[in-house]
Amino acid sequence: MISWNSLLTGSREEHDNLRYSECNDGVPKIVVWNTTSACNLRCQHCYFAARPTSAANELSQKEAEDFIEDLADLGVAVLLFSGGEPLLRKDIFGLGKFAQDRGIRTVLSTNGTLITEEAAEQIKQAEFSYAGISLDGLERINDKFRNKPGAFTQALKGIANCQKVGLKVGLRLTLTKHNLADLAAIFDLVEREEIRRLCIYHLVYTGRGASLKENDLTHQERRKALELIWVRTTDFSQRQLKIEVLTVDNHADGVWIYLKLKKIDPQRAQQVFELLETQGGNSSGIKIGAVDNCGRIFADQFFRTHVLGNIRQTKFSLVWQDRENIFLQQLRNRAPLLKGRCQRCNFLSICNGNFRARAEAVFNDPWAEDPACYLTDQEIKCPLYG
C-alpha cells in the first residue's frame, strides 16, 4: 500500500506507522479474514469467487472468537473483515466489537450496497474504525462489472450513510481496461462526495479475477494512470483538501514515484527512498496474513494456491511463527529465489519482488517476475542514489 500524500508532500497520514515500519518480530500488522463466501453481488474481478450463499463449513461464532483471541494474544494490530460480503454474516457486529474490545483495530471491506442507515449505525456501534466501499467506475461500468443494476447508486448511498453517523469511509477501485477512462471522474467523485480516502488497486489474477488477465492494463496504460494520480494527488494537496490517495498491490508504484522525484526534487526523492526501504515492499507472509471463511491460512488474501495451515487444527499464531513452514520462510527470504527481471532489479529493497500470486498465475512459478511490473529495463537498472 503506497500513500501518495506522504510520499509526494511529506505529510503524515493516519496509519503511516503501520505502512512505513519494519517487521522483525514475526507478528503480522494486518490479518484479512474472509468472513463468509456469501455475497449479494457477482463481481467479475472477485478474488474470493464469492457466491449467493455461505459455505456449509464456515467458522462458527465460537471458532471466530477463539481466532480473534489468538490474534490479540499475538499482537496483531488490524483485523480486516472481508468476504464475500461481510454484512451477510449475522454475527459480524458482535465479532467486530469482540475484536475491538481486545485491542485490535477493526476494518470493514464491503460493497456498500447493504449499508442502510440502520446498518451504518450498527457498524458504528460495533466500533469498526473504517469502512472501505468498492466501486469499479461510474454507474454504467460499475453496474455492468458487478452484475447488478443500481449497485452504484446503492454503494454511494452506503457511503453517505456511513458519513452521517461519523464513520470514516473510503472508496476502493480496482483498475482494469474497463474503467481506466473513468479514473479522472472517480477523483471528481471523491471530492464532490467528500470521501476522505481513495484506494486504487492493481488487479491480482486470482478467483474470478483470473479470467481478467487480458483486461488488465498494459504497462503504458498503467503509467498513464499513475501520471493522472500524481497530478490529482498534488492538486488535492495544493488546495489543502484532506483526501488520502493510496495505490495497492503493486510496489513498483513506489519505485516509479522515487524515479520521478529524482528528476525534480532529489532531496525529497532520498527521503522517499528511505521511507520505502523501511516499508520493505510486498509483505505477503510478513506484515500481512489471511484466513478464509473455513479457517485456512494464507500468506495474503490473494495467494490462495498455497495453504499454510488451518486454524481449526493449529492456531494462527503457531502457524505464522513456524520456522519449519517452508513456503512461509521462502516468502520471507525470497530474494535468492526470484527470477527474470525481478532478479536483476536494483530496487528489491523497496519492492521485494512484488506480487508472487500474479507471477504464479501467469508463469505457473511463484518466483517468476511479476508480469504487472511496468518499469522499463533501463529503470530497474538505475542507481539507487545520485
N, C-alpha and C positions, 0 to 999 in steps of 0.2 A: 504494500500500500504506500503510494507516493503522495505526500502532501505538497501540492504545488505552491500553496501560500507560504509555507515555511521555507521552502527551497528558493523561491523567487524573491521573496521580500524579507526573509529573516524573521517573520512573525512567529510567535509561539502559539501553536494551535492546541486545542484540547486533545489530550492523549498522545501528544508527541513523545511523552516519556515512555510510552509503550512502543511506538514506532521506531524511534531512534535510540534504542538501548540494546546492549549486548545481552546474551542469554547463556550464561555459563553455569547455571545451577540445575540444569536438567528439568526445569519446570516450564511448560508452555505458557505463554502470556494469554493466549486465546484458545478456547476449545469451541468448535462448532458442533452443535448437536442437531441432527435432523430428527426432530421430534416425532414426525409422522410422515408416511408416504402419501397421505390423502391431500388432495388439492382440488379446489373448485375451478381451476383453470387448467389448460393443457398447452403450456408454452413450448414453442419449438426448440428453445435452447436449454431446457431444464436439465441441469447436470444430474439431478436425482431421479429423472424419469418418473415424476410423481403421477399419481393416478386418482380416480374419483374416490376410492375407498382406502382405508388404512389397512396395513398388513395384519394378519391374524396374530402374529407373534411379536408385536411391538412391545417395548418396555412398559411394564406396569408402573403405576404411580410409586409403589414401594421401591421397585428397581431404579426408577429415575431418582428418587430421593437418596438412595444409597450411592448412586453415581455422583450426584451433586455433593454429598458429604465428602466423598473421596476427593473430588476436585478442590473443595475448600481446604481439606487437610493437606493436600499437595501444595496449595498456594497459588492456584490458577487465578488470574486477575479478572478475566472476562469470559462469560459463557454466552454464546450467540445461539438463540433459539431459532432454528430454521425449519424447513420442511422439505417437500410438500408445503402446505400452508399451516403454520403452527397454530393459527387461531381455530383450526378444526380439531385440535386436541382439547378435550373437555377440561382437563386439569391444568391447562397451560398457565393460568393466572396464579393458581396456588403454587405451582412449581417455580414460577418466576419469583414470587415472594419468598419461597423457601430458600432459593439461591441467594437472593439479596440479603436475607437475614443472616446468612453465613459468610457474608463479606465478599461475595462475588458480584461484580457489576454485570448486569444483565442487559442484553440487546436483543431486539426482535427483528427478524428478517421476514418480510411479508409482502404479498402482492397488493395489500391495502384495500382490496375491494370489499372486505368484510368488516372494515373498521367504521362501524356506526358511531353515533355519539355515545351510546351506552358502552360499546366495546372500547372506545378511546378512554373513557373514564375507568374502565376495568384495567386497562393496560397501565394507566397512571397509578391506580391504587395498588397494583402489583409491584410498583416501583421499578418497572423497566426504565432504564436511563435513556433509551434511544430506540426509535423505530425506523428501520431502513425500508423504504417502499419502492418497489421496482416498476419502472416503465420501460418500454422499448421503442420510444419515439413519440411523435404526436399521434393524435387519435386514430387515423386510418392505419398507420403502420403498427401501432401498439395493439390495436384490437385484432388485426389480422395475425400478428405474431403470437398473440396469447389466445387465439381461437375463441374469443368471446366479445361480441358487440357490447359496447357500453363499459368495457373494462377500464378504459382510460378515464372516463368521467367518474366512475366509482373510486378509482385509485386517488384521483385528485380530491374527491370528497373525503376519503380516508385521511389524506394529508391535512386537510382543513380541520377535520375533527380532532386530530392529534394536537394541532396548533391551538385549538380552542381550550383544551384542558392543560396547556402549558407543557406538553410532552415534546422533547426535542425530536425532530423528524428530518429525514433526508431522502433524496431521490437517488435511485440506482438505475444505471443504464448499461447494458451490455452492447458494445459496438459491433455491428455487422454491416455488410453491404446494404442491408435493407434500411438501416436508419442513419447512415452517415450523413445524408443530406439534411436530417432533422437536428443535427447536433447544435448548430447555432441557435435554433429555435428553442432547444432544451435549456440553453443558458438564459434565453429571454424568459422562459417559463419559470425557472427557479427564482429569478429576480422579481418577476411580477407577482408570484405567489408567496414571496418572502420565505422561501425554503432556504435553510441555513447551511445545508451541505449537499454537494453533488458528487457522487461516486461513479466514475466511469470505468467500467470493467472491460478488459480484453477477454475475448471468447476463449474458453477452455473446451477441448473436444472430448467431452465425456457425457454419459447419459444420452438424452436426445440431442444434445449439442454435438455429439459425434457425427451426426448426419449433416452438420452445417459447415464442415471444414471448407468446402468450396465457396461458402458465403462469408468466410472471414475476410477481413480487409487485406488487400495487398500491402506490401511494405510501403509503397508510395502513398496509398490511401491512409495508412496508419500515420505516416509522417505529416500528411496534410491535416489529419485530425489533431495531432499534437500542436501544430502551429496555431490552430484555432484555439485550443485550450490555453496555450501560452498567452495569446492576445486577450482572451476574455478574462482569464485569471488576473492578469496585470491590470486590466480595466477595472475590475471589481476593487482591487487594492487601491488604485489611484482615486477612485470615488468613495473609498472608505466604506464599502459595502461588506458586511460581515458574512460572507458566503465562503465556506471552505470547499475547495475543489481538490479531489483526490483521483488518482488513477490506480487501478488494482489489477493484479495478476500479470504484470509484465514489468520487471525491474530494469529492462532496457530503457524505460522512460527516465529513470534517474540518470543513466549514462547520457542520454540524449540532452537532458537539461544541463548537465555538467559541461558537455562539449559546447553547447550553445553559449553558456555563460562565459566559458574560457575566452571567447572571441570578443565579448563586450564588457565583461567585468571580472577579470582574473582573480581579484581578491575574493569576491563573492563566490566564484567557482571553487576556490580552495576550501572555503567554509562548507559549501555544499558537498564536496567530495568527502570531507571528514564526517559529516552527518550520515551520508550514505554508507560509508565504510563501517561506521558504528552500527547502523541498521543491519548490515550484513547480507542484503539481498533476499532472495527467496528463502523462506523459513519453514517450508514443509517438513514436518518431523522434528522441528527445532523449537520455534516460538509458537507454532500453531499445530493443533491436532484436531481430529474429528471423530465423532461417534455417530453411527446411524440409528435409525429407529428400532433396530433389533439388537443393538449393543455392540456391533462390530466396530473396531477401532481402525482408523486410517491416519496417514500422515497429514492429510488435509481433506477437505470435503470433496475435492475433485479426483483425488488419486485413489480410485475405487478398485483398481486391479490388484492391489496388494493389501490384504487384511493382516493387520499386526496382531490382532487378538480379539477377544470378546469380553466385555465387562461382566457377562454372566458367568464366565469361568475364572477370570482373573481381573482384579481391579485395574482401572485405567492407570493409576499411579505406578503399579508394578510393571505393567507392560511398557509404559513410557520410559521407565528407568532401567529396563532390562538390557544389560550390556551384551547379552547373547542374541538379541534380536538383530539378525544380520542386516536385513534391509533398512531398518531404522538407523543402524550405525553407519551404513553406507550413505544414507541421505545426509547424515551429519558430518560426514567426511568425504564429500562427493568429488572434490576437485580432481583427484587422481583417476577417477573413473570416467570423467567427461570426455566426449569425443567431438570430432568435427570442429566447427567454428568456436564452440564453447571452450574447447581445449586450448585453442590458440588466442583466446580473448585476453586482453590486458586488464579487463575490468571485473574479473571474477570476484574480487574482494567486495564489490558493491552490487553484484548481480547474483552470484552464487549459482550460475548455470541456469537460472530462471526456472520455468515450469517443466519438471520432469514428466508430468502427466501428459503434456502436449507432445513432448518428444516421443513418448511411448505410443501415443495414439497414431502418430504419423509414421514412425520408423520401426515400431514394434521393439523398441530398445529404450529403456528408461534413462540411459546415459548418452543418447544421441543429442545432437544440437537441438535447441528449441526452434521449431520452424517459424515461430512468431517473432523472433528477433529480427528487427528491421535495420539494425546498424550495418553499415557497409563494411567491407573487408578492410578498407582504409581506416575507418573509425575504430574498429576493435583493436587496431594496432597502434592507436595514438598513445604517446607517452602520457603517464598519469599526471605529470606536472610540467609546467613550463610551456 
